[in-house]
Amino acid sequence: MNKWRLKIIDYYIIKKFLGTFFFALMLIIGIAVVFDLSEKIDDFMTKGAPLKMIIFDYYLNFIPYFAVLFSSLFTFIAVIFFTSKMAYNTEIIAILNSGMSFRRLLYPYFISAFILAAFSFGLSNYIIPKANMKRFVFEEVYVRNNPYSFDKQDIHKQLEPGVFIYMQSFSNPTATGYKFSMETFDGQKLKSKLMADYIKWDSTRNKWLINNYYIRNMDGLNESVKRGEKIDTTLNLKPDEFKRRDNFVEAMSIGELNSYIKTLAMQGTDNISLYKIEREKRLAFPFSTFILTLIGVTLSTRKVRGGIGVHIGTGLALSFTYILFMQFSQQFAISGMLSPLLAAWIPNIIFAFISLYLYRLAPK
């Protein structure tokens, strides 16, 4: 046990690792904020965004999102940068010659990686969704041109197994759907069909009001028809569902995302791979911190001609390759060629083998 007790050199490496990581991250975040502000300042000025809201509602919630987005890249850069400097100052050789094994040298690196992985997991699943919600609200008012005011066209939706609805269009400002129809099936057999001129949300009673409707009920060879001017009903549907942005899952915590996936599965929605990928990615992404840390250490402990620049260049190439693998695997999952679980973990699996190969070649 004394072998794994933290020593002065361990604290030194942890301090260097975390210090370099957060310094590099803060530097790039500062640059990103400057570029984002230069791009959006005209919108802020035109729409009269208050300075307090710009700082606290937008940029304070923009920073954690950006931090996690590039955390794996800067983990890699931080490891390579300070470890390469240690190697070229012969500190690594001195440590190994003192009797410390290469495996023991990795110990403080993995402690640091665990801290960063926990940091990434907590932000991604609990902090960033709430921050994104505030940021999205700000963007709808002061950046975007209120996209929710426009009608949605040709809406097809399954509310639950065997119940399908269609609307020619839906107006968000009035919460009204036009040319509405609802079909109920028993297996492959159509049991009833409702058609109406329009359907409107009654916010006081939390129900839908169906206007000028026509209902056909079918029971074997028997068929009945019913007409009317108005009827109210409760559907497994809320107007807010039509106001969601394409990236609204980014504003869901891991618990909310799991509940939403269960709801979609209950409704019989076919294409829920996108949401499952998001869930699996939030679990797989923090684990990449350990893999990229191991690759960074094994690459940078060896002296090569060209110095630190070669190590950083190799590290960046591998980082971007990892991101590219992640994007490719997601597309395969969306198309149904891979399961979301496998798609999220394939980059980690491939790069884990790469890290183990580089570990065998590392100076011991």
Secondary structure as GFF3:
##gff-version 3
##sequence-region A 1 364
A	DSSP	three_ten_helix	2	4	.	.	.	ID=ss1
A	DSSP	alpha_helix	8	46	.	.	.	ID=ss2
A	DSSP	alpha_helix	51	53	.	.	.	ID=ss3
A	DSSP	pi_helix	54	59	.	.	.	ID=ss4
A	DSSP	alpha_helix	60	69	.	.	.	ID=ss5
A	DSSP	alpha_helix	71	88	.	.	.	ID=ss6
A	DSSP	alpha_helix	91	97	.	.	.	ID=ss7
A	DSSP	alpha_helix	102	122	.	.	.	ID=ss8
A	DSSP	pi_helix	123	127	.	.	.	ID=ss9
A	DSSP	alpha_helix	128	142	.	.	.	ID=ss10
A	DSSP	three_ten_helix	147	149	.	.	.	ID=ss11
A	DSSP	beta_strand	152	160	.	.	.	ID=ss12
A	DSSP	beta_strand	163	171	.	.	.	ID=ss13
A	DSSP	beta_strand	176	186	.	.	.	ID=ss14
A	DSSP	beta_strand	189	202	.	.	.	ID=ss15
A	DSSP	beta_strand	207	219	.	.	.	ID=ss16
A	DSSP	beta_strand	222	233	.	.	.	ID=ss17
A	DSSP	three_ten_helix	239	243	.	.	.	ID=ss18
A	DSSP	three_ten_helix	248	251	.	.	.	ID=ss19
A	DSSP	alpha_helix	254	267	.	.	.	ID=ss20
A	DSSP	alpha_helix	273	300	.	.	.	ID=ss21
A	DSSP	alpha_helix	308	334	.	.	.	ID=ss22
A	DSSP	alpha_helix	340	361	.	.	.	ID=ss23
###
